[in-house]
Amino acid sequence: MENILIEKQDNLAIVTINRPTKLNALNKATIEELHQAFTDLNNDTATKVIVLTGSGEKAFVAGADISEFAHFSVSEGEQLAAKGQELLFDFVQNLSTPVIAAVNGFALGGGLELAMSCHFRIASTNAKMGLPEVTLGVIPGYGGTQRLAQLIGKGRAMELIMTANMIDAETAKSYGLVNHVVPQEELLDLAKSIGAKISNNSSVAIAKAIEAINANFEDGVNGFATEIKNFGICFGTEDFKEGTTAFLEKRKAVFTGK
C-alpha cells in the first residue's frame, strides 16, 4: 500500500489515508487501495470495527485529485463516478464491519462523500466540510447529492451544494452530519472508545442491523421487511443463543460472531 496505512489494535483497525502533501486527496490508486484494505479487513474475523481517518492535522480528505479527470469526456466522467461508487463509496456503506469516519481537518468533495459513506462520523473541532464541486462546473459524483440529503435534509443539502459553502464541525453536529466533536488530539481516542463498545456486542447482529438500516434508503426495498427477515436470521446464530443465555444467567455475553 503506497497511499494508506493500516494499524490494528485489539479488535480495531485504523485505516489512515496517507498523502499529506496532497492533503490526502483521493486519486484512482488510493480508491483501489482503500477497496482492497476494506475487503481484507471485512474478511478478518478479528477486526470488529474500522476507523477511517487522514494523516496529518490539516485534512481528512481534501477532495478528489482533479488532475486525473480534468480532460475527461462525458462517457469517461460517467464511468469515473460509477466505478468509484462501486469500488469504494457504496462498498463502504454496505460493509458488514462498522466503519467510523474520524474527520480531522478538511473533508471536501470526495472526502466528505467518503465520510458520508461510513456508518457514522465524529469530527475534530478544526474540521471543515463541504461539497464545492459546482465551483468546478460539475456536481458531486460519489454519492454526495444522495447521502447529504439523507443525512441533513433536502433543503440544507441543496443550499450547501449550490453555494459550495463549507461548514464547521459544530454546525455539522447540529445538522446531524457528525455525532461528536472533540479537540483534534482526542479524536482517535474517542473513535477507539466507541469502537471498543461496539466490539463488545455481537458482530453478526451488527452486520444485520447495518443491512436493515441501509435498506430504508434503497429504492424499491422495504426496510421493514428487511428488518423482519434479519431479525429472524439472528435467531439461528450462536451469538443469539449466547446473548440470551448470558442474560438469563446474569453474566456478560462472550460473542463469537457466528
C-alpha positions in Angstrom: 0.0 0.0 0.0 1.5 3.3 -1.1 -1.2 5.7 -0.1 -2.8 4.2 3.1 -1.6 2.9 6.4 -3.3 0.2 8.4 -2.8 -0.3 12.1 -4.5 -3.0 14.2 -5.2 -2.6 17.9 -7.1 -5.5 19.5 -10.4 -5.7 17.6 -10.0 -2.3 16.0 -8.3 -1.4 12.7 -7.3 2.2 11.9 -7.1 3.0 8.2 -5.2 6.2 7.5 -5.2 7.9 4.1 -1.6 8.9 3.8 -1.0 11.6 1.1 -0.2 14.6 3.3 1.5 16.6 0.6 -1.8 16.3 -1.4 -4.0 16.9 1.7 -4.9 13.2 1.3 -6.8 13.8 -2.0 -8.4 10.7 -3.5 -6.8 9.5 -6.7 -7.5 6.3 -8.6 -4.7 4.4 -6.8 -5.9 5.4 -3.4 -9.5 4.4 -4.1 -8.3 1.0 -5.3 -6.1 0.6 -2.2 -8.9 1.5 0.1 -11.2 -1.0 -1.6 -8.6 -3.7 -1.0 -8.0 -2.7 2.6 -11.7 -2.7 3.4 -12.1 -6.1 1.7 -9.3 -7.6 3.7 -10.4 -6.2 7.0 -14.0 -7.2 6.4 -12.8 -10.8 5.9 -10.7 -10.7 9.0 -12.8 -12.1 11.8 -10.6 -10.5 14.4 -11.5 -7.0 13.1 -14.7 -5.8 14.7 -14.6 -2.1 13.9 -12.7 0.0 11.3 -11.8 3.7 11.9 -11.0 5.7 8.8 -9.0 8.9 9.1 -6.5 11.1 7.3 -2.8 11.7 8.0 -1.6 15.0 9.4 -3.5 17.7 11.1 -4.9 19.6 8.1 -7.1 17.2 6.3 -9.2 14.0 6.4 -9.5 14.1 2.6 -9.5 17.5 0.9 -11.2 16.2 -2.2 -10.5 14.2 -5.4 -7.4 14.5 -7.5 -8.7 16.9 -10.1 -5.6 16.5 -12.3 -6.7 12.9 -13.1 -10.1 13.8 -14.7 -9.9 17.4 -15.8 -9.8 16.4 -19.5 -12.4 13.5 -19.3 -15.2 13.2 -21.8 -18.9 12.8 -20.9 -18.7 9.0 -21.0 -15.4 8.9 -19.1 -16.9 11.2 -16.4 -19.9 8.9 -16.0 -17.6 5.8 -15.8 -15.5 7.6 -13.2 -18.5 8.1 -10.9 -19.9 4.6 -11.5 -16.6 2.8 -10.8 -15.8 5.0 -7.8 -19.2 4.4 -6.2 -19.0 0.6 -6.8 -15.4 0.2 -5.6 -15.4 2.4 -2.6 -18.4 4.6 -1.6 -21.3 2.1 -1.9 -18.9 -0.7 -0.9 -18.1 1.1 2.4 -21.7 1.9 3.1 -22.7 -1.7 2.8 -19.7 -3.2 4.5 -20.8 -5.6 7.3 -18.0 -4.4 9.6 -18.8 -1.0 11.1 -16.8 1.9 9.7 -16.3 5.1 11.8 -15.1 8.2 10.0 -12.7 10.3 12.2 -12.8 13.6 10.4 -9.7 15.7 11.1 -9.5 18.9 9.2 -10.8 19.4 5.7 -13.4 16.9 4.3 -14.3 18.4 1.0 -15.8 17.0 -2.2 -14.9 13.3 -2.4 -13.6 13.5 1.1 -17.0 14.4 2.6 -18.6 11.8 0.3 -16.2 9.2 1.7 -17.0 10.3 5.3 -20.7 10.1 4.5 -20.3 6.6 3.1 -19.0 5.4 6.6 -21.6 4.2 9.0 -21.3 7.3 11.2 -18.9 10.2 11.7 -17.0 12.0 14.5 -15.0 15.2 14.0 -12.3 17.3 15.4 -13.0 20.9 16.3 -11.0 22.2 13.3 -12.9 20.1 10.8 -14.4 21.8 7.8 -16.9 20.1 5.5 -18.4 20.9 2.1 -19.1 19.8 -1.4 -17.6 22.5 -3.6 -17.9 20.7 -7.0 -20.1 23.3 -8.6 -17.2 25.8 -8.4 -15.5 23.4 -11.0 -18.6 23.2 -13.2 -19.5 19.7 -12.0 -21.6 18.1 -9.3 -20.7 15.6 -6.6 -20.4 12.2 -8.3 -19.5 9.8 -5.5 -23.0 9.8 -3.9 -22.8 13.3 -2.4 -26.1 14.5 -3.7 -27.9 11.5 -2.3 -26.2 10.9 1.1 -26.0 14.6 2.1 -29.8 15.0 1.6 -30.4 11.7 3.5 -28.3 12.9 6.4 -29.2 16.6 6.8 -32.3 17.0 4.8 -33.1 18.2 1.3 -33.2 21.9 1.9 -29.8 22.1 3.7 -28.2 19.8 1.2 -29.5 22.0 -1.7 -28.0 25.1 -0.1 -24.6 23.5 0.7 -24.2 22.1 -2.7 -25.4 25.1 -4.6 -23.4 27.7 -2.6 -20.4 25.4 -2.3 -20.0 26.7 1.3 -18.0 24.9 4.0 -19.5 24.3 7.4 -17.5 23.9 10.6 -17.7 20.9 13.0 -20.3 22.3 15.4 -22.6 23.2 12.5 -22.1 19.7 11.1 -23.1 18.3 14.5 -26.2 20.5 14.7 -27.2 19.3 11.3 -26.7 15.6 12.3 -23.8 15.1 9.9 -21.4 14.2 12.7 -22.2 12.6 16.0 -19.5 14.1 18.2 -17.0 16.9 18.1 -13.8 16.9 20.2 -10.4 18.5 20.1 -8.2 17.0 17.4 -5.8 15.4 19.9 -8.8 13.5 21.4 -10.4 12.4 18.1 -8.8 8.9 17.7 -9.2 8.2 21.4 -12.9 8.8 21.1 -13.1 6.6 18.0 -11.3 3.8 19.9 -13.6 4.2 22.8 -16.7 4.0 20.7 -15.1 1.1 18.7 -14.5 -0.8 22.0 -18.2 -0.5 22.9 -19.2 -1.8 19.5 -16.7 -4.7 19.7 -18.3 -6.0 22.9 -21.5 -6.7 21.0 -22.5 -9.4 18.5 -20.7 -8.7 15.2 -23.2 -10.9 13.3 -26.1 -8.9 14.8 -24.4 -5.6 13.9 -23.9 -6.7 10.3 -27.6 -7.5 10.1 -28.5 -4.1 11.6 -26.4 -2.3 9.1 -28.1 -4.1 6.3 -31.6 -3.3 7.7 -30.8 0.4 8.3 -29.4 0.8 4.8 -32.4 -0.9 3.3 -34.6 2.1 4.2 -32.6 4.2 1.8 -32.8 1.9 -1.2 -35.4 2.4 -3.9 -37.8 -0.4 -4.2 -36.7 -2.1 -1.0 -38.9 -2.4 2.0 -36.7 -1.6 5.1 -39.3 -3.0 7.5 -39.4 -6.3 5.5 -35.5 -6.4 5.6 -35.7 -5.8 9.4 -38.2 -8.7 9.9 -36.1 -11.1 7.8 -32.8 -10.2 9.5 -34.4 -10.3 13.0 -35.4 -13.9 12.2 -32.0 -14.8 10.9 -30.4 -13.7 14.2 -32.4 -16.4 16.0 -30.4 -19.0 14.2 -27.0 -17.7 15.2 -24.7 -18.8 18.0 -24.5 -15.2 19.2 -28.2 -15.1 19.8 -28.0 -18.3 21.9 -25.0 -16.9 23.8 -26.6 -13.5 24.3 -30.0 -14.7 25.6 -28.3 -17.4 27.8 -25.9 -14.9 29.3 -28.8 -12.5 30.0 -30.8 -15.2 31.8 -27.7 -16.4 33.7 -26.9 -12.8 34.7 -23.4 -12.8 33.2 -21.6 -11.0 30.4 -22.0 -12.5 27.0 -19.0 -13.7 25.1 -19.8 -13.4 21.4 -18.0 -15.3 18.6 -19.6 -13.5 15.7 -21.3 -16.7 14.4 
